[in-house]
Amino acid sequence: MKSFPFISLNQSLGLLRVFTCLLFLAHAVVRITGGTIERFGGFLNGKGFVYGTAFVWGITAFEIIGGLLLLAGYFRKWISIGFIIMLAIGIIIIHAENGWFVGEHGSGGSNTAQY
């Protein structure tokens, strides 16, 4: 029987990269298939962004293209920096005010839960 840990550090980091990519891809696909791009764009327009819907399409395209490139192992550093910036902006614009479980798919969030 193998001793703990069962996988190497490189294997662990590879799995982390794969599952992170899958999360970004799923996030983009749900936005497209759920038809929430216009609603999210309207939300960004309300926050002062110009061309909110076009901005959301850009985010969605980056999540798909960047997720696939990161999954394949290309441009890892640059794509990761882009994802970090995108996540930081999302935390500031959406989640700091409304909680973690909110976005273009609903309202409320963990900060506004009714007890």
N, C-alpha and C positions, 0 to 999 in steps of 0.2 A: 504494500500500500504506500502511496506517495505521502510524503510529509507535507504539512501546511507551510506555505501557501501552495495551492494546487496548480496555479498558473504563474508564469513569470511576470515581471513588471511590464515588459514589452507587450505581452499578450493582454494584460489588464488594460494598458493604455489603448491598445487596438480595439478592444471591446468597448471601452468608453467612447472612443471616436465613432465607432459604428452606431452605437445606440444614441449618441448625441445627434448624429446625422439623421437617423430615423425620426427622432423627435421633431427636428426642424422640417423635414419633408412632410411628416404627418400634419404639422401645424399649417403648412402652406396648402396642402391638399384639402384639409377640412375647410379652410377659408374659401377655397374655390368651389368645392362641391356643396358647401353649406350656403353659398350665395351671400356671404356677409361682407364682401369687399366694399360694396357701396355704403353699407352702414358704418363700417370702420372708417372709410374715407370721410363720411359726414362727421363722425366724431372728431377726426383730426382737423377738419375745417373749423369745427367749433372751438378747437384749442388754438386756432390762429394759423394753422398751416395753410399754405396755398396749394391748390390741386391735390387735395387729400386722397382722392381715389387713385390718381396716378402714382402718388407716393406709396399707397398700399400695394398696387400692382408691382412697384419696384421692390418693396419688401418681400412680397410673395415670390417674385422671380429670383431674388437673391437667396431666399431660403431653399428654393428648389435647385437652382444651379450651384450655389455654394455648397449645399448639402451633398449633392452628387459628386462634386469635385473633391470635397473633404473626405467623402466616403472612399473615393478612388485614391486618395492620398496626394492629390495635387494642390499646390499653393496653400498648404496647411496653415502656415503662419499668417498669411494675409487674409485668408478667409476667416480664420479664427478671430483676428482683430476686428473684421467687419461684423461678425456675430456678437462679439463683446460690446461693441459700440451700439449695435441694434438692441441688445438686451438692456444695456444701461439706459438708453433713451426710453424704452418701454417701461422700465421700472419707474423712471421719473414722471413720464407723462400719464401712464395708466395706473400702474399698481400702487404707487405711493398714495394716491388719493382714494382708490377704490378697493384695494386689497388684492390678494394674489389670484383669486378664482373669479376673475372678471376679464372682460375684453369685448371683442365684437360679437361674442356668442351669447352674452347675457348681461345682467346687471347685478348690482350688489357687491358681493365679494366677501372675503373673510373679515374685513373691518366693519361691515354693516350687518352682520348676522343678527337675527332676532332670537332672543333667548326667552 
